[in-house]
Amino acid sequence: MENKNNLVIRQAKPNDVSLILNLIKQLAEYEKLLHEVVATENDIRENVFEKEFAEVLIAEFDNKPAGMALFFYNFSTFVGKPGIYLEDLFVLPEYRGNGIGKKLLLSLIKYAKEKNCGRVEWCVLDWNKPAIDFYKNLGAVSMDEWNVFRVTGDKFSKILENNA
């Protein structure tokens, strides 16, 4: 997608499955959530490359994996267009400070523009001040008036039973 000196941003390929899972685990470790990662290489292969529920941009610096942006489409009824939800943006610690996170995010925004999307959205942990500052400096706006809710798969049956 993009090449700036020794930085290349490219679409992930099926042979990147183990790399993607490794980056997910490193992100989870950084976020102190590694214990929640249950994804397998087979899950990534099936859901990203076979069913195409998500896409991944890979950042390579000096021909070595340096980070990724994993995203998928959503839809805005207000805008009447698809949007992109950025699930994970991660740069390996040894590559931070080289503009890789910024290039990944800008590549994703460019991709969204090419696909005529209405917006790009993501969540960030409230304690991750470096990421919050990074996003604000790029011009992103915090949606402080919205609360994020979640129902996890292990609760689906119980909720459906209790509300039948």
Biotite code that builds the C-alpha atoms (Angstrom):
import biotite.structure as struc

atoms = struc.array([
    struc.Atom([0.000, 0.000, 0.000], chain_id="A", res_id=1, res_name="MET", atom_name="CA", element="C"),
    struc.Atom([2.629, 2.519, 0.998], chain_id="A", res_id=2, res_name="GLU", atom_name="CA", element="C"),
    struc.Atom([6.424, 2.664, 0.914], chain_id="A", res_id=3, res_name="ASN", atom_name="CA", element="C"),
    struc.Atom([8.393, 5.406, 2.642], chain_id="A", res_id=4, res_name="LYS", atom_name="CA", element="C"),
    struc.Atom([12.126, 4.719, 2.641], chain_id="A", res_id=5, res_name="ASN", atom_name="CA", element="C"),
    struc.Atom([12.541, 1.556, 4.690], chain_id="A", res_id=6, res_name="ASN", atom_name="CA", element="C"),
    struc.Atom([8.860, 1.336, 5.749], chain_id="A", res_id=7, res_name="LEU", atom_name="CA", element="C"),
    struc.Atom([6.330, -0.702, 3.775], chain_id="A", res_id=8, res_name="VAL", atom_name="CA", element="C"),
    struc.Atom([2.631, -0.932, 4.601], chain_id="A", res_id=9, res_name="ILE", atom_name="CA", element="C"),
    struc.Atom([0.979, -3.876, 2.864], chain_id="A", res_id=10, res_name="ARG", atom_name="CA", element="C"),
    struc.Atom([-2.147, -6.026, 2.985], chain_id="A", res_id=11, res_name="GLN", atom_name="CA", element="C"),
    struc.Atom([-1.646, -9.188, 5.018], chain_id="A", res_id=12, res_name="ALA", atom_name="CA", element="C"),
    struc.Atom([-1.517, -12.512, 3.191], chain_id="A", res_id=13, res_name="LYS", atom_name="CA", element="C"),
    struc.Atom([-2.511, -15.996, 4.397], chain_id="A", res_id=14, res_name="PRO", atom_name="CA", element="C"),
    struc.Atom([1.122, -16.820, 5.181], chain_id="A", res_id=15, res_name="ASN", atom_name="CA", element="C"),
    struc.Atom([1.057, -13.965, 7.762], chain_id="A", res_id=16, res_name="ASP", atom_name="CA", element="C"),
    struc.Atom([-1.293, -15.852, 10.111], chain_id="A", res_id=17, res_name="VAL", atom_name="CA", element="C"),
    struc.Atom([1.332, -16.691, 12.741], chain_id="A", res_id=18, res_name="SER", atom_name="CA", element="C"),
    struc.Atom([2.734, -13.145, 12.563], chain_id="A", res_id=19, res_name="LEU", atom_name="CA", element="C"),
    struc.Atom([-0.738, -11.650, 13.084], chain_id="A", res_id=20, res_name="ILE", atom_name="CA", element="C"),
    struc.Atom([-1.439, -13.865, 16.085], chain_id="A", res_id=21, res_name="LEU", atom_name="CA", element="C"),
    struc.Atom([1.983, -13.058, 17.530], chain_id="A", res_id=22, res_name="ASN", atom_name="CA", element="C"),
    struc.Atom([1.310, -9.314, 17.190], chain_id="A", res_id=23, res_name="LEU", atom_name="CA", element="C"),
    struc.Atom([-2.135, -9.737, 18.786], chain_id="A", res_id=24, res_name="ILE", atom_name="CA", element="C"),
    struc.Atom([-0.515, -11.499, 21.748], chain_id="A", res_id=25, res_name="LYS", atom_name="CA", element="C"),
    struc.Atom([2.151, -8.816, 22.103], chain_id="A", res_id=26, res_name="GLN", atom_name="CA", element="C"),
    struc.Atom([-0.521, -6.109, 22.050], chain_id="A", res_id=27, res_name="LEU", atom_name="CA", element="C"),
    struc.Atom([-2.518, -8.008, 24.666], chain_id="A", res_id=28, res_name="ALA", atom_name="CA", element="C"),
    struc.Atom([0.586, -8.311, 26.824], chain_id="A", res_id=29, res_name="GLU", atom_name="CA", element="C"),
    struc.Atom([1.158, -4.549, 26.564], chain_id="A", res_id=30, res_name="TYR", atom_name="CA", element="C"),
    struc.Atom([-2.489, -3.978, 27.557], chain_id="A", res_id=31, res_name="GLU", atom_name="CA", element="C"),
    struc.Atom([-2.152, -6.462, 30.456], chain_id="A", res_id=32, res_name="LYS", atom_name="CA", element="C"),
    struc.Atom([-4.803, -8.658, 28.809], chain_id="A", res_id=33, res_name="LEU", atom_name="CA", element="C"),
    struc.Atom([-2.769, -11.601, 27.511], chain_id="A", res_id=34, res_name="LEU", atom_name="CA", element="C"),
    struc.Atom([-4.833, -13.945, 29.696], chain_id="A", res_id=35, res_name="HIS", atom_name="CA", element="C"),
    struc.Atom([-7.871, -13.075, 27.533], chain_id="A", res_id=36, res_name="GLU", atom_name="CA", element="C"),
    struc.Atom([-6.333, -14.147, 24.207], chain_id="A", res_id=37, res_name="VAL", atom_name="CA", element="C"),
    struc.Atom([-7.837, -17.464, 23.145], chain_id="A", res_id=38, res_name="VAL", atom_name="CA", element="C"),
    struc.Atom([-7.498, -16.927, 19.383], chain_id="A", res_id=39, res_name="ALA", atom_name="CA", element="C"),
    struc.Atom([-5.574, -19.552, 17.441], chain_id="A", res_id=40, res_name="THR", atom_name="CA", element="C"),
    struc.Atom([-3.811, -19.483, 14.094], chain_id="A", res_id=41, res_name="GLU", atom_name="CA", element="C"),
    struc.Atom([-6.741, -21.458, 12.718], chain_id="A", res_id=42, res_name="ASN", atom_name="CA", element="C"),
    struc.Atom([-9.164, -18.772, 13.990], chain_id="A", res_id=43, res_name="ASP", atom_name="CA", element="C"),
    struc.Atom([-7.138, -16.053, 12.254], chain_id="A", res_id=44, res_name="ILE", atom_name="CA", element="C"),
    struc.Atom([-6.822, -18.074, 9.024], chain_id="A", res_id=45, res_name="ARG", atom_name="CA", element="C"),
    struc.Atom([-10.535, -18.889, 8.917], chain_id="A", res_id=46, res_name="GLU", atom_name="CA", element="C"),
    struc.Atom([-11.967, -15.522, 9.937], chain_id="A", res_id=47, res_name="ASN", atom_name="CA", element="C"),
    struc.Atom([-9.518, -13.153, 8.255], chain_id="A", res_id=48, res_name="VAL", atom_name="CA", element="C"),
    struc.Atom([-8.555, -14.996, 5.077], chain_id="A", res_id=49, res_name="PHE", atom_name="CA", element="C"),
    struc.Atom([-11.351, -17.480, 4.395], chain_id="A", res_id=50, res_name="GLU", atom_name="CA", element="C"),
    struc.Atom([-14.500, -15.773, 5.689], chain_id="A", res_id=51, res_name="LYS", atom_name="CA", element="C"),
    struc.Atom([-12.952, -12.285, 5.319], chain_id="A", res_id=52, res_name="GLU", atom_name="CA", element="C"),
    struc.Atom([-14.566, -10.871, 8.461], chain_id="A", res_id=53, res_name="PHE", atom_name="CA", element="C"),
    struc.Atom([-11.521, -8.659, 9.020], chain_id="A", res_id=54, res_name="ALA", atom_name="CA", element="C"),
    struc.Atom([-8.513, -7.310, 7.161], chain_id="A", res_id=55, res_name="GLU", atom_name="CA", element="C"),
    struc.Atom([-4.984, -6.585, 8.301], chain_id="A", res_id=56, res_name="VAL", atom_name="CA", element="C"),
    struc.Atom([-2.360, -4.096, 7.203], chain_id="A", res_id=57, res_name="LEU", atom_name="CA", element="C"),
    struc.Atom([1.195, -5.155, 8.035], chain_id="A", res_id=58, res_name="ILE", atom_name="CA", element="C"),
    struc.Atom([3.996, -2.660, 8.606], chain_id="A", res_id=59, res_name="ALA", atom_name="CA", element="C"),
    struc.Atom([7.486, -3.820, 7.677], chain_id="A", res_id=60, res_name="GLU", atom_name="CA", element="C"),
    struc.Atom([10.529, -1.772, 8.626], chain_id="A", res_id=61, res_name="PHE", atom_name="CA", element="C"),
    struc.Atom([13.823, -2.756, 7.002], chain_id="A", res_id=62, res_name="ASP", atom_name="CA", element="C"),
    struc.Atom([12.042, -5.869, 5.675], chain_id="A", res_id=63, res_name="ASN", atom_name="CA", element="C"),
    struc.Atom([11.087, -6.991, 9.202], chain_id="A", res_id=64, res_name="LYS", atom_name="CA", element="C"),
    struc.Atom([7.571, -7.088, 10.697], chain_id="A", res_id=65, res_name="PRO", atom_name="CA", element="C"),
    struc.Atom([7.082, -3.992, 12.834], chain_id="A", res_id=66, res_name="ALA", atom_name="CA", element="C"),
    struc.Atom([3.346, -3.690, 13.437], chain_id="A", res_id=67, res_name="GLY", atom_name="CA", element="C"),
    struc.Atom([-0.193, -4.066, 12.181], chain_id="A", res_id=68, res_name="MET", atom_name="CA", element="C"),
    struc.Atom([-3.641, -2.565, 11.913], chain_id="A", res_id=69, res_name="ALA", atom_name="CA", element="C"),
    struc.Atom([-6.503, -5.078, 12.107], chain_id="A", res_id=70, res_name="LEU", atom_name="CA", element="C"),
    struc.Atom([-9.905, -3.720, 11.049], chain_id="A", res_id=71, res_name="PHE", atom_name="CA", element="C"),
    struc.Atom([-13.350, -4.574, 9.765], chain_id="A", res_id=72, res_name="PHE", atom_name="CA", element="C"),
    struc.Atom([-16.385, -2.832, 8.280], chain_id="A", res_id=73, res_name="TYR", atom_name="CA", element="C"),
    struc.Atom([-19.361, -1.532, 10.200], chain_id="A", res_id=74, res_name="ASN", atom_name="CA", element="C"),
    struc.Atom([-22.238, 0.649, 9.007], chain_id="A", res_id=75, res_name="PHE", atom_name="CA", element="C"),
    struc.Atom([-23.444, 4.094, 10.006], chain_id="A", res_id=76, res_name="SER", atom_name="CA", element="C"),
    struc.Atom([-27.178, 4.501, 9.637], chain_id="A", res_id=77, res_name="THR", atom_name="CA", element="C"),
    struc.Atom([-26.830, 8.262, 10.228], chain_id="A", res_id=78, res_name="PHE", atom_name="CA", element="C"),
    struc.Atom([-24.238, 8.702, 7.477], chain_id="A", res_id=79, res_name="VAL", atom_name="CA", element="C"),
    struc.Atom([-25.737, 5.974, 5.277], chain_id="A", res_id=80, res_name="GLY", atom_name="CA", element="C"),
    struc.Atom([-22.299, 4.564, 4.496], chain_id="A", res_id=81, res_name="LYS", atom_name="CA", element="C"),
    struc.Atom([-19.982, 1.840, 5.679], chain_id="A", res_id=82, res_name="PRO", atom_name="CA", element="C"),
    struc.Atom([-17.326, 2.694, 8.185], chain_id="A", res_id=83, res_name="GLY", atom_name="CA", element="C"),
    struc.Atom([-14.178, 1.001, 9.338], chain_id="A", res_id=84, res_name="ILE", atom_name="CA", element="C"),
    struc.Atom([-13.642, -0.122, 12.900], chain_id="A", res_id=85, res_name="TYR", atom_name="CA", element="C"),
    struc.Atom([-9.986, -0.358, 13.848], chain_id="A", res_id=86, res_name="LEU", atom_name="CA", element="C"),
    struc.Atom([-9.788, -3.249, 16.298], chain_id="A", res_id=87, res_name="GLU", atom_name="CA", element="C"),
    struc.Atom([-6.025, -3.240, 16.840], chain_id="A", res_id=88, res_name="ASP", atom_name="CA", element="C"),
    struc.Atom([-3.237, -0.826, 15.985], chain_id="A", res_id=89, res_name="LEU", atom_name="CA", element="C"),
    struc.Atom([0.069, -2.088, 17.297], chain_id="A", res_id=90, res_name="PHE", atom_name="CA", element="C"),
    struc.Atom([3.739, -1.325, 16.718], chain_id="A", res_id=91, res_name="VAL", atom_name="CA", element="C"),
    struc.Atom([6.422, -3.466, 18.299], chain_id="A", res_id=92, res_name="LEU", atom_name="CA", element="C"),
    struc.Atom([8.261, -1.557, 21.059], chain_id="A", res_id=93, res_name="PRO", atom_name="CA", element="C"),
    struc.Atom([11.618, -1.639, 19.278], chain_id="A", res_id=94, res_name="GLU", atom_name="CA", element="C"),
    struc.Atom([10.096, 0.137, 16.246], chain_id="A", res_id=95, res_name="TYR", atom_name="CA", element="C"),
    struc.Atom([8.179, 2.869, 18.052], chain_id="A", res_id=96, res_name="ARG", atom_name="CA", element="C"),
    struc.Atom([9.269, 6.424, 17.328], chain_id="A", res_id=97, res_name="GLY", atom_name="CA", element="C"),
    struc.Atom([9.747, 5.760, 13.605], chain_id="A", res_id=98, res_name="ASN", atom_name="CA", element="C"),
    struc.Atom([6.309, 7.015, 12.540], chain_id="A", res_id=99, res_name="GLY", atom_name="CA", element="C"),
    struc.Atom([5.031, 3.483, 11.882], chain_id="A", res_id=100, res_name="ILE", atom_name="CA", element="C"),
    struc.Atom([1.813, 3.819, 13.902], chain_id="A", res_id=101, res_name="GLY", atom_name="CA", element="C"),
    struc.Atom([1.039, 7.062, 12.130], chain_id="A", res_id=102, res_name="LYS", atom_name="CA", element="C"),
    struc.Atom([1.690, 5.534, 8.699], chain_id="A", res_id=103, res_name="LYS", atom_name="CA", element="C"),
    struc.Atom([-0.514, 2.538, 9.541], chain_id="A", res_id=104, res_name="LEU", atom_name="CA", element="C"),
    struc.Atom([-3.371, 4.785, 10.653], chain_id="A", res_id=105, res_name="LEU", atom_name="CA", element="C"),
    struc.Atom([-2.967, 7.128, 7.674], chain_id="A", res_id=106, res_name="LEU", atom_name="CA", element="C"),
    struc.Atom([-2.922, 4.118, 5.320], chain_id="A", res_id=107, res_name="SER", atom_name="CA", element="C"),
    struc.Atom([-6.153, 2.907, 6.896], chain_id="A", res_id=108, res_name="LEU", atom_name="CA", element="C"),
    struc.Atom([-7.764, 6.340, 6.570], chain_id="A", res_id=109, res_name="ILE", atom_name="CA", element="C"),
    struc.Atom([-6.691, 6.492, 2.924], chain_id="A", res_id=110, res_name="LYS", atom_name="CA", element="C"),
    struc.Atom([-8.175, 3.020, 2.401], chain_id="A", res_id=111, res_name="TYR", atom_name="CA", element="C"),
    struc.Atom([-11.441, 4.164, 4.033], chain_id="A", res_id=112, res_name="ALA", atom_name="CA", element="C"),
    struc.Atom([-11.554, 7.190, 1.740], chain_id="A", res_id=113, res_name="LYS", atom_name="CA", element="C"),
    struc.Atom([-10.977, 4.986, -1.334], chain_id="A", res_id=114, res_name="GLU", atom_name="CA", element="C"),
    struc.Atom([-13.828, 2.709, -0.222], chain_id="A", res_id=115, res_name="LYS", atom_name="CA", element="C"),
    struc.Atom([-16.120, 5.753, 0.306], chain_id="A", res_id=116, res_name="ASN", atom_name="CA", element="C"),
    struc.Atom([-16.500, 5.039, 4.013], chain_id="A", res_id=117, res_name="CYS", atom_name="CA", element="C"),
    struc.Atom([-18.124, 7.609, 6.250], chain_id="A", res_id=118, res_name="GLY", atom_name="CA", element="C"),
    struc.Atom([-15.726, 7.207, 9.180], chain_id="A", res_id=119, res_name="ARG", atom_name="CA", element="C"),
    struc.Atom([-13.013, 5.268, 10.946], chain_id="A", res_id=120, res_name="VAL", atom_name="CA", element="C"),
    struc.Atom([-13.520, 4.512, 14.634], chain_id="A", res_id=121, res_name="GLU", atom_name="CA", element="C"),
    struc.Atom([-11.661, 2.690, 17.404], chain_id="A", res_id=122, res_name="TRP", atom_name="CA", element="C"),
    struc.Atom([-11.405, 2.392, 21.168], chain_id="A", res_id=123, res_name="CYS", atom_name="CA", element="C"),
    struc.Atom([-8.402, 3.080, 23.353], chain_id="A", res_id=124, res_name="VAL", atom_name="CA", element="C"),
    struc.Atom([-7.874, 2.131, 26.983], chain_id="A", res_id=125, res_name="LEU", atom_name="CA", element="C"),
    struc.Atom([-8.325, 5.137, 29.253], chain_id="A", res_id=126, res_name="ASP", atom_name="CA", element="C"),
    struc.Atom([-4.899, 4.627, 30.886], chain_id="A", res_id=127, res_name="TRP", atom_name="CA", element="C"),
    struc.Atom([-3.035, 4.602, 27.547], chain_id="A", res_id=128, res_name="ASN", atom_name="CA", element="C"),
    struc.Atom([-2.094, 8.293, 27.544], chain_id="A", res_id=129, res_name="LYS", atom_name="CA", element="C"),
    struc.Atom([0.584, 7.959, 24.809], chain_id="A", res_id=130, res_name="PRO", atom_name="CA", element="C"),
    struc.Atom([-2.016, 6.469, 22.430], chain_id="A", res_id=131, res_name="ALA", atom_name="CA", element="C"),
    struc.Atom([-4.679, 9.030, 23.384], chain_id="A", res_id=132, res_name="ILE", atom_name="CA", element="C"),
    struc.Atom([-2.245, 11.900, 22.794], chain_id="A", res_id=133, res_name="ASP", atom_name="CA", element="C"),
    struc.Atom([-1.132, 10.321, 19.502], chain_id="A", res_id=134, res_name="PHE", atom_name="CA", element="C"),
    struc.Atom([-4.720, 10.088, 18.229], chain_id="A", res_id=135, res_name="TYR", atom_name="CA", element="C"),
    struc.Atom([-5.624, 13.598, 19.342], chain_id="A", res_id=136, res_name="LYS", atom_name="CA", element="C"),
    struc.Atom([-2.499, 15.011, 17.682], chain_id="A", res_id=137, res_name="ASN", atom_name="CA", element="C"),
    struc.Atom([-3.610, 13.413, 14.417], chain_id="A", res_id=138, res_name="LEU", atom_name="CA", element="C"),
    struc.Atom([-6.979, 15.166, 14.683], chain_id="A", res_id=139, res_name="GLY", atom_name="CA", element="C"),
    struc.Atom([-9.127, 12.318, 16.013], chain_id="A", res_id=140, res_name="ALA", atom_name="CA", element="C"),
    struc.Atom([-11.947, 13.249, 18.366], chain_id="A", res_id=141, res_name="VAL", atom_name="CA", element="C"),
    struc.Atom([-12.746, 11.377, 21.569], chain_id="A", res_id=142, res_name="SER", atom_name="CA", element="C"),
    struc.Atom([-16.371, 10.237, 21.825], chain_id="A", res_id=143, res_name="MET", atom_name="CA", element="C"),
    struc.Atom([-16.556, 10.794, 25.597], chain_id="A", res_id=144, res_name="ASP", atom_name="CA", element="C"),
    struc.Atom([-20.348, 10.964, 25.614], chain_id="A", res_id=145, res_name="GLU", atom_name="CA", element="C"),
    struc.Atom([-20.620, 7.317, 24.439], chain_id="A", res_id=146, res_name="TRP", atom_name="CA", element="C"),
    struc.Atom([-20.240, 4.230, 26.628], chain_id="A", res_id=147, res_name="ASN", atom_name="CA", element="C"),
    struc.Atom([-19.039, 0.955, 25.159], chain_id="A", res_id=148, res_name="VAL", atom_name="CA", element="C"),
    struc.Atom([-21.142, -2.112, 25.988], chain_id="A", res_id=149, res_name="PHE", atom_name="CA", element="C"),
    struc.Atom([-20.273, -5.732, 25.313], chain_id="A", res_id=150, res_name="ARG", atom_name="CA", element="C"),
    struc.Atom([-21.840, -9.153, 25.492], chain_id="A", res_id=151, res_name="VAL", atom_name="CA", element="C"),
    struc.Atom([-19.323, -11.970, 25.113], chain_id="A", res_id=152, res_name="THR", atom_name="CA", element="C"),
    struc.Atom([-19.999, -15.287, 23.410], chain_id="A", res_id=153, res_name="GLY", atom_name="CA", element="C"),
    struc.Atom([-19.921, -17.231, 26.673], chain_id="A", res_id=154, res_name="ASP", atom_name="CA", element="C"),
    struc.Atom([-22.985, -15.208, 27.799], chain_id="A", res_id=155, res_name="LYS", atom_name="CA", element="C"),
    struc.Atom([-25.072, -15.518, 24.606], chain_id="A", res_id=156, res_name="PHE", atom_name="CA", element="C"),
    struc.Atom([-27.001, -18.646, 25.667], chain_id="A", res_id=157, res_name="SER", atom_name="CA", element="C"),
    struc.Atom([-27.718, -17.419, 29.192], chain_id="A", res_id=158, res_name="LYS", atom_name="CA", element="C"),
    struc.Atom([-28.984, -14.026, 27.970], chain_id="A", res_id=159, res_name="ILE", atom_name="CA", element="C"),
    struc.Atom([-31.147, -15.663, 25.315], chain_id="A", res_id=160, res_name="LEU", atom_name="CA", element="C"),
    struc.Atom([-32.565, -18.141, 27.860], chain_id="A", res_id=161, res_name="GLU", atom_name="CA", element="C"),
    struc.Atom([-33.327, -15.422, 30.392], chain_id="A", res_id=162, res_name="ASN", atom_name="CA", element="C"),
    struc.Atom([-35.050, -13.268, 27.795], chain_id="A", res_id=163, res_name="ASN", atom_name="CA", element="C"),
    struc.Atom([-36.984, -15.880, 25.807], chain_id="A", res_id=164, res_name="ALA", atom_name="CA", element="C"),
])
